[in-house]
Amino acid sequence: MPELSRRRALTAAAVLTASAGALSAAVPASAAGHHDSPGTFDEVYKGRRIQGRPAGPGHHHHGAGYAVFVDGVELHVMRNADGSWISVVSHYDPVATPRAAARAAVDELQGATLLPFPAN
């Protein structure tokens, strides 16, 4: 078997790099963000039922295709560019997940009823 020369090693590295670049270019940008999409949750937090799930078609406003509910009323959430989440109730306090946004909203509501938020 021929000895691996520096030229062959560099050629192989260039081919691998080009192949990886071509593969990543072939994957649509919209598919890239879905691997870290939050999962579904349904729990009672401080006596309030909070739920979250990927939203169906036609529900893709700022929540990046994710819906959150407090006692059955939708909590308007938005995903920031850095991956953090905010809600209409706790807009200036970004959190790591939609579940954390729902919990923060419950904390801020202090027992008050969440009113529906008209989204365009």
N, C-alpha and C positions, 0 to 999 in steps of 0.2 A: 504494500500500500504506500502511495506517495506521502512524503512528509508534508505536514501542513506548513505552508510558507506564510509569511506576513501578507503577501499579496492575496492569497486565497482566503485568509481569515478576514481581511478587509472587504473583499468582494462578497463573502458570505454575510458579513454584517450589513453591508449596503443593501443586499437583496432582502434581508429580513426587515430592515428599516423601511424600505420602499413598500414591502408587502403589508406591514403593519399600518403604514400611512394610507394605503389604498383601501384596506379593510375598514379603518375608522371613517374614511370619507364616504364609504358605501352605507354606513349606518346613519339613518336620519337623525337629526338633532332631537326631534320630539321623542324618539325612543330612548335617548340617553338618560333623560331625567326620571324614567319610570322605575329604575332599579332601586331607587331610594324612596319610593313613594311610601307614605305611612300606611300602616295596616288599619284594620277595623277595630274599633273599641266600643264597648257598651258597659257602663258602670254607673253606680250611684256614688256621687261625691257630695259630701255634706248635705245629704238628703235630696239632692237634685240628680235627675237622670241625665247623664251626658253620653252622647253617642257621636261616632265619627266613622265615615266610610268613604271610599272612592265614589265620586259622583258619576252619574250616568251622562249620556250624551246631552248636549245643550246646557250643561251646568258648569261651563268652564270660564267663570269670571276670575277674579283675582285669587281664588282659593286653589288654583292649579288642579282643578278637577277633584276636589275633596270637599265633602260637606260635613258640617259639625252642627249638632243639635243640643239644646238645653231644654229639658222637659218638653221635647217635641217641636220646639220653635227653633228655626234655623239661626245659628250664630254666624254672621258674616265673618269669614276668616280670609286672610291673605298671606301668601308666602312671599317673603322678601328675597331679594337677590342672593343674600348670603345663606339662604336655606332656613332662616328662622321664620316663625309664624307670629302674626298679630291678629287681633280681632277688633271688631267695632267697639267692643266694651273696654278692652285694654290695649288700645292702639299704640301707646307709647312704651309698652313693656314687652319687647319681643321675647318669645320662648322657643324652645327647641322642637316641639311637636304640636300637632293639633289638639291632642289630649291635654297637654299643658295649657294651651290657649283656652280650652273649655273650662279647665279647673280655675284658671285666672279670672275668667268671666264670672264664674260662680262666686268666687271670693269678692270680686268688685260689686256684684249685684246685691250682696248682703241680704238675701232673701227676697229681693224685688223680682218681679216677673220680667223675663226678657220679652221685649216687644219685637215684632217682625221688622226687619230693616228693608226698606224698598231698594232693590238693586236694579237700577236702570231697566 
